[in-house]
Amino acid sequence: MEALHSEIERLRRMKDECGKLSRSNKRKLKRCKSELRNKLGAAVIYPEDRQHVPQAIQISISFALKDIDHILKNTPGCMHDGRLFRLLCDIFGFEVTEATIARYYYMSDKNRELGK
């Protein structure tokens, strides 16, 4: 696994230095990340893999993920573990601070309707 991580880091450095990778190196990086994900049994999200969220829709994304959290809490048989906000911050790259996203995510339903 160490060799796999080293290869991913080498390709990421190469991309940072050159600005882009050749097609074969892009495929190799994608394959290495996939192998690492399979070996760990978990998603591995590097900063460059984050989905960029424009400022115009960041509030909507925060509210939507909180709605999913509410659905999980209220569905029998679903296990709610409270980590959805952390995953939200790992998956998406917002143009504002994490504290701002947390404010929208944890906003009460009443305040959401009032727009506060």
N, C-alpha and C positions, 0 to 999 in steps of 0.2 A: 504494500500500500504506500510505503514511503517513496518508492520509485515513481509511482503514479502521481503522487502529489508533487514531486520534484519536476516531473515532465510538464505538468499543468503550469507550475510556477515559471518554468523556463519559457514556455510558449506565451504566457501572459506578459513576461518581461519583454520578449521579442516584439510582441504587439505594441507595448508601450513605447519602446525605442523606435520602431520603424513606422508606427502609425497604423499598420495593418499587417495581416498575415496572408501568405499564399493560400490558394484554395486547399492544397493538400494539408497545410498546417492548420487551417481552420477546421477541416474535417477531423484531424488528429486531436485537436483541442476539444472538440465536441465529443469525440469518442472517449477520450480520457475522463472528461467530466461525467459522462454517462456511466463509465465503468466504476468510477469512484462512488457515484450515487448508488449503484447496484451493490457494491461491496459494503457500503455503510448502511444501506437500507434506509437512507434518509436523503432528502433534497439538499443539494449543495448549491448555494447561491452566492456567486462572486459579485462584487460591486458592478461590474460591467454587464451582468445578467439581469440586473434589476429592471423592472418595467417602469419607464419614466411616466409620471403622472403630471399633466399640465395643471397649472394653478386653477384654471377654470373649472376643473372637475374633481379636485382633491376633496372637497366637502362631500360631494356625492359618493365618492369611493369610500370615505370614512363611514358615512351613514349606512351604505350598503353592507359593508362588512359587519357593522354593529347589528344590523337587521339579521344577518346570518347567525351571529352570536345569540341573539334572542331566540331564533328558531331552534338552535341546538339546545338551549337551556330548557325550552318548553316542550321538547319532543321526548316522549318516553323511549328509553332504550339508547338514546344518544348520550355519549359521555362528553360533558362540557368540562374543559380543563383550564379555561381562562387564558390560553396562550395565543388567541387569535390576533390580538393587537400586536404582539411581538412579531408574529408572522407577517402581518400587514407591513410593518416597518422593514422587515427583511426582504420582502418580495418587491415592494414598490419604492421608487425613488421620488420623493416629494420635493417640491421647490421651496417648501417652508420647513420650519424646525419640527422635530418629533413632538415637542410640547404642544404645538399648534394642532397637529393631527390628533394628539391625545385629547385635547379639549373638545374637538368635534366628535371623536369616537365615543367618549364617555358622557356626552351631553344628554341631558334628560329629554324624554319625548316632548314634554311641554315646551322646553326651550327650543327644540328643533322646529316646532310649529311656529314659534314666535320669531325665529331667525336670530336668536342670541347666541 
